[in-house]
């Protein structure tokens, strides 16, 4: 009977070690997946911001908009004045 107890104890310890390793590997996989997802989100955010800047700053002259007017003015050079 004591022999069966030792075998069952060894099986139990092996199952606990296997579960701990499996849980550890699962946590490692989750952390790696989370890190990859966060880095992808950061890259997409930077790409989106660049794209939005280019989209919002493009020239949008359409027929219903007036062209900018240039105002003529007199000017003088003030670079030598004190």
LINDA-V601065 format. One record per residue. N is the residue number from 1. SS is DSSP state (helix for helix, strand for strand, loop for the rest). PSI is psi in whole degrees, -180 to 180 (* if undefined). OMEGA is omega in whole degrees, 0 to 359 (999 if undefined). Layout:
BEGIN
n=N ss=SS psi=PSI omega=OMEGA
n=N ss=SS psi=PSI omega=OMEGA
END
This chain:
BEGIN
n=1 ss=loop psi=-37 omega=180
n=2 ss=helix psi=-32 omega=178
n=3 ss=helix psi=-42 omega=178
n=4 ss=helix psi=-37 omega=177
n=5 ss=helix psi=-41 omega=178
n=6 ss=helix psi=-40 omega=179
n=7 ss=helix psi=-46 omega=179
n=8 ss=helix psi=-38 omega=177
n=9 ss=helix psi=-41 omega=178
n=10 ss=helix psi=-42 omega=177
n=11 ss=helix psi=-42 omega=180
n=12 ss=helix psi=-45 omega=179
n=13 ss=helix psi=-40 omega=178
n=14 ss=helix psi=-41 omega=178
n=15 ss=helix psi=-40 omega=178
n=16 ss=helix psi=-44 omega=179
n=17 ss=helix psi=-43 omega=179
n=18 ss=helix psi=-43 omega=178
n=19 ss=helix psi=-40 omega=179
n=20 ss=helix psi=-44 omega=178
n=21 ss=helix psi=-43 omega=179
n=22 ss=helix psi=-45 omega=179
n=23 ss=helix psi=-40 omega=178
n=24 ss=helix psi=-43 omega=178
n=25 ss=helix psi=-37 omega=178
n=26 ss=helix psi=-42 omega=177
n=27 ss=helix psi=-41 omega=178
n=28 ss=helix psi=-44 omega=179
n=29 ss=helix psi=-41 omega=178
n=30 ss=helix psi=-42 omega=179
n=31 ss=helix psi=-41 omega=178
n=32 ss=helix psi=-44 omega=179
n=33 ss=helix psi=-40 omega=178
n=34 ss=helix psi=-43 omega=179
n=35 ss=helix psi=-41 omega=178
n=36 ss=helix psi=-42 omega=180
n=37 ss=helix psi=-43 omega=179
n=38 ss=helix psi=-42 omega=179
n=39 ss=helix psi=-36 omega=177
n=40 ss=helix psi=-40 omega=179
n=41 ss=helix psi=-41 omega=179
n=42 ss=helix psi=-42 omega=178
n=43 ss=helix psi=-43 omega=179
n=44 ss=helix psi=-35 omega=178
n=45 ss=helix psi=-44 omega=178
n=46 ss=helix psi=-42 omega=178
n=47 ss=helix psi=-43 omega=180
n=48 ss=helix psi=-42 omega=180
n=49 ss=helix psi=-42 omega=177
n=50 ss=helix psi=-44 omega=180
n=51 ss=helix psi=-43 omega=181
n=52 ss=helix psi=-38 omega=177
n=53 ss=helix psi=-46 omega=180
n=54 ss=helix psi=-38 omega=180
n=55 ss=helix psi=-43 omega=185
n=56 ss=helix psi=-21 omega=182
n=57 ss=loop psi=10 omega=180
n=58 ss=loop psi=163 omega=180
n=59 ss=loop psi=119 omega=185
n=60 ss=loop psi=37 omega=180
n=61 ss=loop psi=121 omega=178
n=62 ss=loop psi=168 omega=183
n=63 ss=loop psi=-29 omega=182
n=64 ss=loop psi=-4 omega=177
n=65 ss=loop psi=145 omega=176
n=66 ss=loop psi=147 omega=174
n=67 ss=loop psi=151 omega=178
n=68 ss=loop psi=142 omega=181
n=69 ss=loop psi=145 omega=178
n=70 ss=loop psi=126 omega=181
n=71 ss=loop psi=125 omega=177
n=72 ss=loop psi=139 omega=181
n=73 ss=loop psi=158 omega=174
n=74 ss=loop psi=144 omega=179
n=75 ss=loop psi=159 omega=177
n=76 ss=loop psi=154 omega=182
n=77 ss=loop psi=120 omega=181
n=78 ss=loop psi=13 omega=184
n=79 ss=loop psi=-26 omega=180
n=80 ss=loop psi=-6 omega=182
n=81 ss=loop psi=152 omega=177
n=82 ss=loop psi=* omega=999
END
